């Protein structure tokens, strides 16, 4: 026992980093692959546990400052993030998207662990165990909520009449490779669009770099409104990793349901073109991930609308 205590005291920082990081990795695997959730447990409770767990181990019977404790918590999160990539659980882009909320939660957890050690030193073990067990309990008890349908609309003014714009939106030629940074991180981007048939019931195929959206036309009101459902969709991203990652969130966690192009004639022979996508996602906290998904859809819309604008405003010489 004396040897164990001596080893712990001399290696306190590595133990404070490795133990919560390994436990957090196990809790993550349980959340994703056992319960099939990308939930509050994964994105809120586990980061809090990393901070609190590392703080309790590092500061117990040890004169350290909160700043030192916080840095150990952030090291724990760093080891955890590296492990997600190393074991092909997640790619770099998903980890980067989760970091803004995770960092603050780890800091909060570190603060709570530091305060518990200073004010209630006899409650540290039970606090550690309660928070560790809270993640699977939260996953088990989380209700099956109906995802919110979210509409994202992006608009652009085109110096061409609606008839000309219409002909360029129902199908458009292959685009140049994107230069936007977001699409270089692995987020899927549109390449071109083709259509089979005409009028309601026609099938539009919008090709992305990860596959094609299959879009049966539901409204063909030329040249005012083209609306469609989404019958099939490709993966929303290619994970940045040294491995071939096929994470569960790439399938049925972000679902595009329908879309439309609305054309409004303006004075001077111009057209207001609005593109709208209706979608839902099953990743929580929903309010946080909605910020990311809405931003990405706007970027996809801008890429398509600008391509239609350029094609519509280009004068084809005989």
URJO-V370021 format. One record per residue. N is the residue number from 1. RES is the residue in three letters. SS is DSSP state (a for helix, b for strand, c for the rest). NEAR is the number of other ideal C-beta (glycine too) atoms within 10 Angstrom. Layout:
N_RES_SS_NEAR / N_RES_SS_NEAR
//
This chain:
1_UNK_c_5 / 2_UNK_a_6 / 3_UNK_a_7 / 4_UNK_a_8 / 5_UNK_a_9 / 6_UNK_a_10 / 7_UNK_a_11 / 8_UNK_a_13 / 9_UNK_a_11 / 10_UNK_a_10 / 11_UNK_c_11 / 12_UNK_a_18 / 13_UNK_a_17 / 14_UNK_a_12 / 15_UNK_a_16 / 16_UNK_a_27 / 17_UNK_a_24 / 18_UNK_a_16 / 19_UNK_a_15 / 20_UNK_a_33 / 21_UNK_a_22 / 22_UNK_a_14 / 23_UNK_a_19 / 24_UNK_a_26 / 25_UNK_a_17 / 26_UNK_a_13 / 27_UNK_a_22 / 28_UNK_a_20 / 29_UNK_a_12 / 30_UNK_a_17 / 31_UNK_a_24 / 32_UNK_a_19 / 33_UNK_a_11 / 34_UNK_a_11 / 35_UNK_c_17 / 36_UNK_c_13 / 37_UNK_c_21 / 38_UNK_b_21 / 39_UNK_c_20 / 40_UNK_a_17 / 41_UNK_a_25 / 42_UNK_a_23 / 43_UNK_a_19 / 44_UNK_a_18 / 45_UNK_a_24 / 46_UNK_a_28 / 47_UNK_a_26 / 48_UNK_a_22 / 49_UNK_a_27 / 50_UNK_a_30 / 51_UNK_a_31 / 52_UNK_a_30 / 53_UNK_a_27 / 54_UNK_a_33 / 55_UNK_a_32 / 56_UNK_a_26 / 57_UNK_a_25 / 58_UNK_a_26 / 59_UNK_a_26 / 60_UNK_c_18 / 61_UNK_c_9 / 62_UNK_c_14 / 63_UNK_c_6 / 64_UNK_c_18 / 65_UNK_c_10 / 66_UNK_a_16 / 67_UNK_a_10 / 68_UNK_a_17 / 69_UNK_a_25 / 70_UNK_a_21 / 71_UNK_a_16 / 72_UNK_a_24 / 73_UNK_a_32 / 74_UNK_a_17 / 75_UNK_a_20 / 76_UNK_a_31 / 77_UNK_a_26 / 78_UNK_a_13 / 79_UNK_a_21 / 80_UNK_a_23 / 81_UNK_a_18 / 82_UNK_a_12 / 83_UNK_a_16 / 84_UNK_a_22 / 85_UNK_a_19 / 86_UNK_a_12 / 87_UNK_c_12 / 88_UNK_c_15 / 89_UNK_c_19 / 90_UNK_c_21 / 91_UNK_c_22 / 92_UNK_a_17 / 93_UNK_a_17 / 94_UNK_a_24 / 95_UNK_a_19 / 96_UNK_a_12 / 97_UNK_a_19 / 98_UNK_a_21 / 99_UNK_a_14 / 100_UNK_a_11 / 101_UNK_a_16 / 102_UNK_a_21 / 103_UNK_a_15 / 104_UNK_a_12 / 105_UNK_a_21 / 106_UNK_a_29 / 107_UNK_a_19 / 108_UNK_a_16 / 109_UNK_a_28 / 110_UNK_a_31 / 111_UNK_a_17 / 112_UNK_a_17 / 113_UNK_a_34 / 114_UNK_a_24 / 115_UNK_a_15 / 116_UNK_a_21 / 117_UNK_a_23 / 118_UNK_a_10 / 119_UNK_a_8 / 120_UNK_c_11 / 121_UNK_a_13 / 122_UNK_a_7 / 123_UNK_a_13 / 124_UNK_a_19 / 125_UNK_a_11 / 126_UNK_a_11 / 127_UNK_a_17 / 128_UNK_a_22 / 129_UNK_a_11 / 130_UNK_a_13 / 131_UNK_a_22 / 132_UNK_a_19 / 133_UNK_a_12 / 134_UNK_a_16 / 135_UNK_a_26 / 136_UNK_a_17 / 137_UNK_a_12 / 138_UNK_a_19 / 139_UNK_a_21 / 140_UNK_a_12 / 141_UNK_a_8 / 142_UNK_c_15 / 143_UNK_c_5 / 144_UNK_c_6 / 145_UNK_c_9 / 146_UNK_c_7 / 147_UNK_c_15 / 148_UNK_c_11 / 149_UNK_c_11 / 150_UNK_b_16 / 151_UNK_b_14 / 152_UNK_b_19 / 153_UNK_b_14 / 154_UNK_b_18 / 155_UNK_b_13 / 156_UNK_b_17 / 157_UNK_b_12 / 158_UNK_b_25 / 159_UNK_c_14 / 160_UNK_c_21 / 161_UNK_c_17 / 162_UNK_a_22 / 163_UNK_a_13 / 164_UNK_a_16 / 165_UNK_a_25 / 166_UNK_a_22 / 167_UNK_a_16 / 168_UNK_a_21 / 169_UNK_a_24 / 170_UNK_c_19 / 171_UNK_c_14 / 172_UNK_b_21 / 173_UNK_c_11 / 174_UNK_c_10 / 175_UNK_c_18 / 176_UNK_c_9 / 177_UNK_c_10 / 178_UNK_c_17 / 179_UNK_c_7 / 180_UNK_c_13 / 181_UNK_a_9 / 182_UNK_a_15 / 183_UNK_a_19 / 184_UNK_a_12 / 185_UNK_c_16 / 186_UNK_c_19 / 187_UNK_b_22 / 188_UNK_c_20 / 189_UNK_c_21 / 190_UNK_b_20 / 191_UNK_b_19 / 192_UNK_b_15 / 193_UNK_b_23 / 194_UNK_b_14 / 195_UNK_b_18 / 196_UNK_b_10 / 197_UNK_c_12 / 198_UNK_c_11 / 199_UNK_c_9 / 200_UNK_c_13 / 201_UNK_c_10 / 202_UNK_c_16 / 203_UNK_b_14 / 204_UNK_b_21 / 205_UNK_b_15 / 206_UNK_b_24 / 207_UNK_b_16 / 208_UNK_b_18 / 209_UNK_c_17 / 210_UNK_c_17 / 211_UNK_b_12 / 212_UNK_b_18 / 213_UNK_b_20 / 214_UNK_b_16 / 215_UNK_b_24 / 216_UNK_b_15 / 217_UNK_b_20 / 218_UNK_b_13 / 219_UNK_b_12 / 220_UNK_b_17 / 221_UNK_b_12 / 222_UNK_c_14 / 223_UNK_c_18 / 224_UNK_c_14 / 225_UNK_b_15 / 226_UNK_b_24 / 227_UNK_b_17 / 228_UNK_b_23 / 229_UNK_b_14 / 230_UNK_c_18 / 231_UNK_c_10 / 232_UNK_b_11 / 233_UNK_c_21 / 234_UNK_c_16 / 235_UNK_c_17 / 236_UNK_c_21 / 237_UNK_b_23 / 238_UNK_c_17 / 239_UNK_c_22 / 240_UNK_c_17 / 241_UNK_c_20 / 242_UNK_c_10 / 243_UNK_c_12 / 244_UNK_c_8 / 245_UNK_c_18 / 246_UNK_c_10 / 247_UNK_c_19 / 248_UNK_a_12 / 249_UNK_a_18 / 250_UNK_a_19 / 251_UNK_c_11 / 252_UNK_c_11 / 253_UNK_c_18 / 254_UNK_b_21 / 255_UNK_b_16 / 256_UNK_b_19 / 257_UNK_b_14 / 258_UNK_b_17 / 259_UNK_b_23 / 260_UNK_b_17 / 261_UNK_b_21 / 262_UNK_b_16 / 263_UNK_b_22 / 264_UNK_b_14 / 265_UNK_b_15 / 266_UNK_c_14 / 267_UNK_a_5 / 268_UNK_a_7 / 269_UNK_a_12 / 270_UNK_c_16 / 271_UNK_b_23 / 272_UNK_b_15 / 273_UNK_b_25 / 274_UNK_b_16 / 275_UNK_b_23 / 276_UNK_b_17 / 277_UNK_b_21 / 278_UNK_b_17 / 279_UNK_b_22 / 280_UNK_b_17 / 281_UNK_b_20 / 282_UNK_c_18 / 283_UNK_b_21 / 284_UNK_c_19 / 285_UNK_c_12 / 286_UNK_a_16 / 287_UNK_a_8 / 288_UNK_a_15 / 289_UNK_a_20 / 290_UNK_a_16 / 291_UNK_a_12 / 292_UNK_a_17 / 293_UNK_a_20 / 294_UNK_a_15 / 295_UNK_a_11 / 296_UNK_a_20 / 297_UNK_a_22 / 298_UNK_a_15 / 299_UNK_a_17 / 300_UNK_a_24 / 301_UNK_a_21 / 302_UNK_a_14 / 303_UNK_a_19 / 304_UNK_a_21 / 305_UNK_a_20 / 306_UNK_a_13 / 307_UNK_a_20 / 308_UNK_a_24 / 309_UNK_a_19 / 310_UNK_a_14 / 311_UNK_a_19 / 312_UNK_a_22 / 313_UNK_a_13 / 314_UNK_c_10 / 315_UNK_c_5 / 316_UNK_c_5 / 317_UNK_c_4 / 318_UNK_c_2
//
